[in-house]
Amino acid sequence: MPVSDSNGIELTARDLVAGYVAGINILNGMSVDVLRGEVRCVLGPNGTGKSTLLKVLFGFLQPVSGEIVRNGKSLVDVPSHRMGQYGVTYLPQRPSIFPFQTVEANLRLGTWQFRKNRALAAERTEAAYARFPVLRERRRQLAGTMSGGQQRQLEFARALMTDPAVMLIDEPTASIEPRVAAQIYELIAGLARDGKAILLVDQNIKGALGIADHVYVMRTGTLLEEGPRAQFTADVEHLVARWLYTR
């Protein structure tokens, strides 16, 4: 796989315009950079296009215009099922496990793109168990019978099976109890420390700001403002007021 940009940019998007219905755009010129070793967080009110941004970046939704580039190659026409070949993975907000398959079967599905290399599949599975010991303990258990936090760990473990460079993560702690949510945020921060480039969409402002290196604030499909975490952490209430009342 080609090396990343010399300044650490693993994925860049410029001037994205996109929507689900012709003539009605949800994104109206959104731009982001995702950097190696950083958590970049997208904040904003419901309906502003945060999840749509991730869907466009991962190829679920084709943009009307704009550009998405990784390692000098445009990803605009790359379908979602091929994104793994370009080092990009996506964790949706809604549960994505197969509940009536075992934990290990769910993990093995994460090795599909190199399914003919059994040694590599076994190596990645063992690495997943080492990172998430509870999954080893429950490897024969049906995934849908685990707790919500354990299922979320399984989703992360499966996403990591391809050793992605870029992780697009949507609302990772939605409906998760606070204690487990804190563990998930620490997991995401640890992945960034390991060199992953992470773009995180979140409604949990304080949780996200606790691990973010850089923040994008969206408003009606566009970028309202951006900057390092310190620019936003001093006054979260003022941040919320800006995105609610800025026209």
N, C-alpha and C positions, 0 to 999 in steps of 0.2 A: 504494500500500500504506500502511496506517495507520502512524503513527510508533510507536516502541517506548515502553514505560513510561518515565516521567521519570527513574526511578532506574537506568535502563539494562537492566532485565530484558526480555529478548527472548522467553523461554519460561519458564513456571513450571508445576510439577506438584505436586500436593498429595495425600497419603494414598493413593497408588496401590496397589491390590490387584489382582493378576493372576496367571494361571497357564494352562497348556496343557490341563489336564484339570479338569473340573468338580469342585470340592471340594478340589482340591490347589493351593494358591497358592504361587507362587514369590516374588512381591512381597507384602509384608505391611505396607503403609502407608508406602511410600517417597515422599519429597518432595525436590525439587531446584529450583533456580533457575539459569537460564543467562543470563549477562550479556554485553552488548555489549562487545567489546574484551577479553574474558577467556577463558582456558582453565580450565575447571572439570573436574576429574578425579575419576572414580569408581574407587576401589580396593577390593580385597577378594579373598578366596580363590575358587578355582573353584567354581561351583555356587551362588554366593550371590545370583545374579540380576542381575548387571551388564548382560549382553547383553540379557536380557529387558527391563530398564528401557528400553534404547534402542529395542527393537522396539515396546514400548507407546507410547513418545513419538512414533514415526514411523507409527503406525497399522497395523503388521503384526499386532498383537495388541490386542484390545479389553480394557480393564480391567474387572474385576468392579465396582469402585467407585473413586472418586477423580476428580480433575479435572486437565486439561491445558489451559492457556490461553496464547494468544499474541495480543497487541494487543487484549485484552478479549474475544476470541472463544474458545469452547471448541473444542478439536481432538479431543475424545474420539471423535466419530463420523466424523471425516475419514479416508477410506481413504488408504493409503500413496501411491497413484499421483496423489493430488491435493495432497500435502504441498508440492510445489514451488510451487504457487500461493500458499502461505502463507509462503514464504521459508524452508522447512526442508528440509535434505538429509541423507542418511544414507550413510555409508561402512561397509559390513559388514567383518567380519574376513576372511571368505573372499573370494577373488578374484571380482570382479563384471564384469570386462571380457568382451567377446565375442572369444574368441581367434582365430577364423577370419575376423574382419573387420579391416580396416586400422585403424591408429591414428586416421586422420581420420574414418573411418566411426563409430568409437566416440565420438569427440568430437561428431560431428553428432547422434548419438542423444541427447546431453545437451541439445540445443536443441529437442527434440520439442515442448515446450509452446508455443513460439513459431515453429513450423516454417513458418508462412505468411509470416513476416517474414525474408526471405532476407538483407537487409542486416544485421539484428541478429545473425542466426546467423553470418554471415561475420565480423562485428565481434568476437563472443565467441570464435570459433575463433582469430582472430588474437591476441586477448588471451591465450588459453591457450598459444599457441606462444611468445609473448613471455615468459611466466612460466616455461615449461618448454621451453627450446630443444631438448632432446633429442627431444621429440615432433615438432617441425618436421622435424628431420633424418630421422626415421623415419615420417613421416606416411603413406607408401605401404606400410609394412611391416605384415605381419599381427601384430596385437597380442600373440598368444600366443607369438610367437618372441622377444619382448623379455625382458630379465632381470626378476627379481621386483621389484627397486627401480624399474625403468622402468615396469612395469605399475602399480605403486602410484602413480607420478606421473600416469599416465593416468587412474586412478580419481579422483584429486584434481582433475585438470584438468576431467574430465567433470562432476564434482559442482559445480564452480565456474561452469559454463556458464550456470546460471540466476541467478548472483549472489545466492546465498542469504544470509540474515541469520544463520541458525542452522545449525550443522554438528554432527551427531551422529556420532562417530567411534569405531569398535570395533576395538581391538587393531591399530593401524596398522603396527606393526613386527613382527608375528608372522612368523617364518621369514625375516626380513630380516637380512642381515649387519650387524654393529655400525656400520660406517662409513656405510652407507646409512641405517640407522636414525637416526643422529645428524642426517642431512640431513632426514629426514622430520620429526623433532621440531622442527628449526629452521623448516621450512616451516609447521608448525602454529602455532608461536609467531608467525611473521610474519603469518599470516592473522588472528590475534587483534589484532596491532598495527594491521592494516588495518581493524579494527572488527568482525570476525566474532565471533559468540558461539559458543563451542565447548564441547561436553560430550564429554569423552574418557574412554573405558573402556580400561583397560590393565592388563596383568600385569607390565609392565616398570616396577617401582616407581620406580627411580632415574631412568629416562628420563622418566617422566611427571612426577615431582616437580621435575625440572629445568626444566619449562616451565609448571607449573600455577600459577595465581593462587589457587585455592581447591580444597580437597580434601574429597570425601565418602568416608567409609569405610563399606562395607556389610558386614553380617553377617546371613546367613539371611533375605534379603529386606527387611531394615529398615536404617535409618540407625544405625550404631554411634556415629559422631561426625563432626563436620565443622569446618572452620576454614581460615584462610589457610595457605599453603604452609609458612611458617616454623614453624607449630605442629607439623609432622610431619617436617621435613627433618633435625632435629638427631639423631634416633635412629630410623633406619629399622627396626632390629632390634626395638625396643620396639613400633613400630607393627605389625609383623607378628605379634608375640606377642599384642598386644591383640586382633587380629581372629581369631587362631587359638584363643585360650583364653577369650575373653569369652563367657559364656552368656547 
